[in-house]
Amino acid sequence: MSCGSEQLAAPSAHLQQTVVLVATSLIVMDKTFSQWKRQCQKKMDQSKKGSVDQDIEHVVSLLNSREEFFTTSSCSGRTILIDGARGSSGVQKQNCTWLFVSHQKCTSEDLMSVLEKSSGDAVLKFEPFVLHVQCRSLEDAQLMHSVAVNSGFRNSGLTVGKAGKIITAVRSTHGLEVPLSHEGKLLVGHEYVNFLTQTANQKMEENLRRIHRFYQNLQAALITEKLQKLQLPDPSDSQEPQHLPDRLETEKDKKDKTSMYTRRRKREHRTDCCHGDGSSSVEELDVCLDLLT
């Protein structure tokens, strides 16, 4: 009997040690995340523009106001015309001249006027909205990824670094990249440049619609998550079915109805718990990790 008791006591002690280790790790991770966030927000903006784009200021502000997120880089989307060096393979932004850049819609005249300055291989590009968000936990990263995909940013994914940094990248696939000149010689006419300008502007409009959808979905997801953490009941669940009895109920009838109602309520409660819970989190996380670039 005493031997059996000792065998039962060992797992209990091990479980307590595991709980303590997990709790300690979580505390350390929270402190480390808070330090990363403070350091990031103290740094100067290293982008060419030096500030957050106007069309996504509200998105960045919302994320940075939350304890579980902060943004590390962002771009609302832009149309750019870059001039690569002669003989270079591919277009490398760091080794080229920026002839034109706009975060708004542009005109064909804007592009034609700067194409005259091209001396290498000019390429017109539309780059959609991109946002990198560091998350406190994998659960927070999964929420961010789900919101991004449901908003149309289907090239989104997440990475987990060696230091424990969890980054969610919000990205889309509706980009554009077209060569316009080679060694300073224009390869296309004004009509085609006009067509490309219209195409880029249409992509910009769609890009802004997706940003708005992302912001709306993010707000809704954060509110839902807060309610779940507070464990607030759904108002519809608290409404008792009201009816007028056609006859005087006996004590047995009341007990039977109470028992049936209780069983029905239990079944409904189990359904609500299963709906939208984290049962598929592992599968969805595998999908996220498959998207790493």
N, C-alpha and C positions, 0 to 999 in steps of 0.2 A: 504493500500500500504506500509506504514511504517512498519506495523507488519510483512508483508512478507519479507521485507528487513532485519529485525532483525533476522528472522528465517534462512535466507540464510547466514548471517554474522557469526552466531554461529558455524556452521560446518567448515567454513573457518578458524576461529581462532583455533578450535580444531585440524584441519589438520596441521596448522603451528606448534603447540605445539608438535604434534606427530613427524613431520619431524625433529624438533630440538632435541627431545629425541633420535630418532633413530640415527641421525648424531653424537650426543654426545656419545652414546653407542658404535658406531663403532670406534670412536677415542680412547675411553678407551680400547676397546678390542685390537686394533692395538698396543697400548702402552704396554698392558699386555703381548701380544704375543711376542713382541720384547724383553721384560724383561725375559720371560721364555727361549727364544732362547739363549740369552746371558748367562744366568745362566747354562743352559745345556751344552753349548760348553766350559764353564770354568771348568766343573767337570772332574775329572779323569775317565778314562775308568774302570768300575767296573767288567768287564768280566774276566774270567780266563786267556785269552790270553793277554788282556790289550791293544788291538789295533783292528782296522777294518781289516777284512779278505781281502786278496789281490784280490780275484775274484770279490769283490763288492766295491772296493775303488772308482771306477769311478761313481757308482750309488750313493753312500753316498755323494761324493763330489758334484755331480750335484744338489742333493736335498738341501744340506746345503748352496749352493751358491745362492739359490732362497730366496726371501723375504717371501714367503708364506709357506715355509716348513722348518723343521729341523728333523733329525733322533734322536731317543732316544735309540734305541738298534737294533742290527742286527747280523745275522749269515749267511754266504754264503752257509751253508749246511755242514754236517759232518757225518762221520761214527764213532760211539763210542761203546766201550765195557765196561760196568759197572758191578761192583760186589756188589750186595745188601747184607745187613746183614742177617744172618740166622734167620728164623722165622718171617721176616718182611713181611707185606702184601703189595704187589705191589712194584714198583721200584721208590724210591725217590732219586733224584740226590744228594740232600743235605745230605743224610744219607748213602752214598755208596762210594765205591772206584772206581776211574776212572782207568781202566786197560789200555785203549787204546783210542786215539782220533785222527782223521785225517780229514782235510778239502779237501783232495785230494783222489784219488783212492788208494786202499790198496791191499794187497795180503793175501792169506789164511795163509801163514807162519807168517805174522805179528800177526794175531789173535791167532793162535795155540800157539805161543811162550808165549803170556801173559795169555792165558787160564789156563796154568799150575799154575799160581799164585792165581787163584780163590779159595776162601775158603767159599764163600756163594753161592748166586744165580746169576750167570753171565748172562747178557742179551746183545745181539747185537742189536744196533739200528742204523737206518739211519734217520737223521733229515734233511728235505729239507730247502731251503732258507727261512728265516723269516726276516721281516723288520718292525719296528714300526716308523711311521712318524707323528709328530704333525703338524697339519694344521691350517692356520690362520682362515679359514672360512669353512662352510659346503660345499660350492661350490668347494673349493680346495680339500676337502676330497673326494667329489664325483668324481672329476677328477682322483684322485689317485686310488680310488677303481675301477673305470672303466678301467684304464690302467692295473691294477693288474689282474682283471678277464679276460680281453682280451688277456693277456699274458700267461694264463694257471694257475694262482694262484687263484683257484676258492673257496678257503676257507677263502678268505679275508673278512674283515669287518671293521666297525668303531665304536668307542664309544665316547660319550660326557659326560665328568665328571661334577660334581657339580660346580667346579670352572670355567667351560667353556672350559676346555681343550678338543680339538678334535683330537683323535688319530686314524689313519688308520693303520690297521695291514695287511701286505701283507704275505699271507700264502698259502701253498699248502697241498695236501692230499696224495702225493705219498711217504709216509714214510714206515718204516720197523721196526719191533720189534719182536725179536725171542729169547726165553730162550735157553741157551746152557748148563747150569750146574745147579745142585741143591745140596746145602750144600757141595760145592767143588768137586762134582763128575760130570764128563763130561757126558752129556746125548746123544751126537751125535758123529759121526765119522769124520775123516778128509775130506772125500768125501763130506759130507753134509756142512761142514764149507766152503769148496771150492765153492760149489754151492751158498751159501749165500753171499760169497764175490763177486762173479760175479754179483749177483742180486743187491747188494749194489752199485757196480761200475756202473752198467747200470743206476741206479736211479741217481747217481751223474752226469753222462753225460747228462741225461735229465734235471736235475736241472740246470746245467750250460747253456743249450740251452734256458731254460725259463728265466733265468736271463738276457741273451743277448737280448731276445725278449722284456723283460720288459724295458730294457734300451732304446732300439730303439723306442718302443711305447711311452715311457715317453718323449723322446726328441721331437717326432712328435706332441704329445698332447700339450706340452708347447709352441711350435712354433705356432700351430694353435690358441691357446688361446691368445697369444700375438697379432697376426694379427687381431683377433676378437675385442680385446680391442682398437686397433688402428683404427679399422673400415676401413681397407684397402680393396679396391675392388678387386674382382677376375679379373686377367688380361684378361680372356676369355670374361668377360662381357663388356669390353671396346672396343672390336673389332666390328666396324660397318659392317653390311653386305654390301659387295661391289658387284655391278653388272652393266653391261652396258645396258641402255635402248634400246629396239628395235625401239622405235619411240620417237618423241618429246612429253614429258609429258605436259599436260595442267596444269594450276594452280590448278584446282579441283582435278586432279589425284594426284598431290603432296600432297595436304591436306589430301586426303583419305588415302594415303600410310602412311603419318606421324601419323595420328590418329590410324590406325591399328597397326603400329609398337609400338606406345606408349602403347596401351592396352596390346600387347603381352609382352612388356618389363615389365609392371607392374605385369603381371601374373607370369613371370619368377622370378621377384624379390621376390614375396610372396613365391614362392616355395623354393628359396634359404634360406629365413629366417626361414621357417618351418623345413628345413632339418638340423638336428644336433643341434637344439635349446634346451632350457631347459624345453620343455613342459613335458617331462617324468621324470624330476628330482625328483619329489615327490615319484613316484612309485619306481624309482631306489633307492632312499634313504631308502624307507621302506625295500627293499630287503637287503640293507647294514645293517640296524639295526637288521634284523632277524638273521644275521650271528654273532651277538655278542657272545663272550664266556667269 
